[in-house]
Amino acid sequence: MLAEHKQKVFENFLQDLSGDELTWVNGYLNGIVSKNSEKKEAVALKPAVNKITITYGTETGNSKKIATDFAAKAKKSGINVKLVSLDQYRLNDLTKEEYFFTVVSTHGDGEPPAATKKFYDHIHNNGFRFDKLKYGVLALGDTSYPLFCKTGEDIDEQLGKLGGNRIAPLKKCDLEFDEDANQWLEKVFQTLSTPSQTEIKMPAAPTEVKKTSTKKTYTGTVLANININDRGSNKETYHIELAVEEPEYEPGDSVGIVPENLNSVVEEVLALTGIDRNKEIEYRDEWFTVFDLLKKRVNIIQLAPSVVKKYAALVGQTIPDGKIDLTDLLKIYPAKDAAQFEEALALLNPIAPRLYTIASSPEAHSGEVHLTIEKDEFHVDDELKFGLCSEYLGEVKIDNEIKFFVQKNKRFRLPAEDKDIIMIGPGTGIAAFRSFLAERDSKDATGKNWLFFGEQHFATDFLYQTEIQNWSDIGVLTKVNVAFSQDQEDRIFVHHKMLEHAAELYDWIQQGAYVYVCGQKDPMSVLVENTLLQIIEQSGNKTKEEAKKYLDELKEMGRYSKDVY
Ligand SMILES: Cc1cc2nc3c(=O)[nH]c(=O)nc-3n(C[C@H](O)[C@H](O)[C@H](O)COP(=O)(O)O)c2cc1C
């Protein structure tokens, strides 16, 4: 409001102005107003809190990157920051914390990253209460997965249950997380700058998720599906070639495939429930016949405990906790009738995509995508079972179609063509390195290439032996070392081969080589990493701490990368 005399002067002034002049005055005043509010904001964003803890739980580095940016910004604005990975976090400190933030991703089938497991179990299993904790969780995930951002959700909920004060609402981010993460950080900084707000307990408002992973779905036509283990092997590994129109990927990327349920299992479910296979029903905003829903969309094997719990409530029975196949569930705790089973269908989770590292090179195998799939076998109560996706892929026939998306892996990339690389990839880990080698061969890359490969038996399990031999003969492969674990009395694995060549391996690294590990996470990649540390320590004359720092620096520089599962 203007005082009366001021308003008069102002109106007199405006009276004689032309349209253009009025527009100019309008802009001028706007400029003054926004400058003023910027000044006010700058004052408001001075932090009222002087110490915070920022933690992260990561598998592939995204959460760490965000947490590190967060810490840098907080330090810049004058806040004292403790930045720590959740696996290094001293759990006893938790109840002493006042301002605690965590950036955490979800992996596996809705599971915490390995480095977060200890923290996750600690807050879920140990009964304690917070009396002063104020916290915020930023969750990273991928909307293609049915259990989107599950770990972040769980941690956010549990810290609240233990008496923590949520001072920033949980934010769930899809793969393109930069914008959402920045918005969350802004909110956190606003909260930290306004002392009164920090005391307000925020509800766990479900944040709306912008779906940013608009991943392109490809259809591949099967050109070949060959078991590349020889007769007598304990394993079945399929080399699958797909014809794909203009696939966009780089060596190091993976494909995500949503497997279908086996016809025999779907038929068993239909028979157990008597539901009409052709009835059209809605599931998560899409319409399916009951048969198609059971075949292509819902997970019916190893149901998650949360699904079993909801089913128990629906059928009014007490069912013990744990994972169980839908067929077993229906046999032991049947649905009352087809109508009740239709309700149960809505409780099921969608089938999760499985990721497989691509074994082909865009340069060498244009218009194709190759995969290396080991048939996954396991026992449940003495019964032999197969992994859903590997069994599905093992049985696809020539000309069948497979739908997939490409999962980028920016942290597992070939370096410049003149750089040397060391590849450690036993078992199906060879997939990434078949891609790397084919790409380097096609591009006549001048860098040296050293491969470590391992399997059970030379005679039956030397995957891609002919190609590896050829690359070795023509000099694409500078060195190859193989370990066949069961061909002699003492088990020999790739890490033993690395040790045998410790001095040379260290020398390659010192000369700038990039190190890659692909394949089984545990124990393979753990043993390989420990061996690398041992080699750096011994050949580099370093202490344990120095060796660790050396390897950490290689990681930071992108010279030590893992694609493990
Ligand atoms: C093997 C694998 C499994 C994943 N499983 C899930 C999942 O179940 N739910 C989810 O929301 N995101 C899932 N993701 C996506 C990751 O959470 C996402 O890529 C995230 O940005 C990774 O962050 P990080 O680098 O900090 O680990 C999965 C990713 C991979 C590679």
Ligand as a Chemical Component Dictionary entry (heavy atoms), coordinates in Angstrom:
data_LIG
# 
_chem_comp.id                   LIG 
_chem_comp.type                 NON-POLYMER 
_chem_comp.pdbx_formal_charge   0 
_chem_comp.three_letter_code    LIG 
# 
loop_
_chem_comp_atom.comp_id 
_chem_comp_atom.atom_id 
_chem_comp_atom.alt_atom_id 
_chem_comp_atom.type_symbol 
_chem_comp_atom.charge 
_chem_comp_atom.model_Cartn_x 
_chem_comp_atom.model_Cartn_y 
_chem_comp_atom.model_Cartn_z 
_chem_comp_atom.pdbx_ordinal 
LIG C1  C1  C 0 21.466 -54.993 -11.061 1  
LIG C2  C2  C 0 20.648 -53.774 -10.733 2  
LIG C3  C3  C 0 19.493 -53.933 -9.990  3  
LIG C4  C4  C 0 18.700 -52.814 -9.669  4  
LIG N1  N1  N 0 17.561 -52.985 -8.948  5  
LIG C5  C5  C 0 16.785 -51.915 -8.669  6  
LIG C6  C6  C 0 15.565 -52.081 -7.926  7  
LIG O1  O1  O 0 15.171 -53.168 -7.525  8  
LIG N2  N2  N 0 14.833 -50.957 -7.678  9  
LIG C7  C7  C 0 15.214 -49.709 -8.105  10 
LIG O2  O2  O 0 14.493 -48.742 -7.873  11 
LIG N3  N3  N 0 16.360 -49.537 -8.815  12 
LIG C8  C8  C 0 17.146 -50.598 -9.108  13 
LIG N4  N4  N 0 18.303 -50.427 -9.816  14 
LIG C9  C9  C 0 18.669 -49.081 -10.303 15 
LIG C10 C10 C 0 19.700 -48.339 -9.411  16 
LIG O3  O3  O 0 19.185 -48.071 -8.128  17 
LIG C11 C11 C 0 20.057 -47.025 -10.103 18 
LIG O4  O4  O 0 20.808 -47.351 -11.253 19 
LIG C12 C12 C 0 20.830 -46.060 -9.216  20 
LIG O5  O5  O 0 21.016 -44.815 -9.899  21 
LIG C13 C13 C 0 22.184 -46.607 -8.833  22 
LIG O6  O6  O 0 22.764 -45.765 -7.876  23 
LIG P1  P1  P 0 24.218 -46.116 -7.252  24 
LIG O7  O7  O 0 25.216 -45.885 -8.373  25 
LIG O8  O8  O 0 24.427 -45.127 -6.151  26 
LIG O9  O9  O 0 24.208 -47.497 -6.765  27 
LIG C14 C14 C 0 19.091 -51.522 -10.117 28 
LIG C15 C15 C 0 20.279 -51.373 -10.868 29 
LIG C16 C16 C 0 21.054 -52.480 -11.167 30 
LIG C17 C17 C 0 22.315 -52.281 -11.972 31 
# 
loop_
_chem_comp_bond.comp_id 
_chem_comp_bond.atom_id_1 
_chem_comp_bond.atom_id_2 
_chem_comp_bond.value_order 
_chem_comp_bond.pdbx_ordinal 
LIG C1  C2  SING 1  
LIG C2  C3  SING 2  
LIG C2  C16 DOUB 3  
LIG C3  C4  DOUB 4  
LIG C4  N1  SING 5  
LIG C4  C14 SING 6  
LIG N1  C5  DOUB 7  
LIG C5  C6  SING 8  
LIG C5  C8  SING 9  
LIG C6  O1  DOUB 10 
LIG C6  N2  SING 11 
LIG N2  C7  SING 12 
LIG C7  O2  DOUB 13 
LIG C7  N3  SING 14 
LIG N3  C8  DOUB 15 
LIG C8  N4  SING 16 
LIG N4  C9  SING 17 
LIG N4  C14 SING 18 
LIG C9  C10 SING 19 
LIG C10 O3  SING 20 
LIG C10 C11 SING 21 
LIG C11 O4  SING 22 
LIG C11 C12 SING 23 
LIG C12 O5  SING 24 
LIG C12 C13 SING 25 
LIG C13 O6  SING 26 
LIG O6  P1  SING 27 
LIG P1  O7  DOUB 28 
LIG P1  O8  SING 29 
LIG P1  O9  SING 30 
LIG C14 C15 DOUB 31 
LIG C15 C16 SING 32 
LIG C16 C17 SING 33 
# 
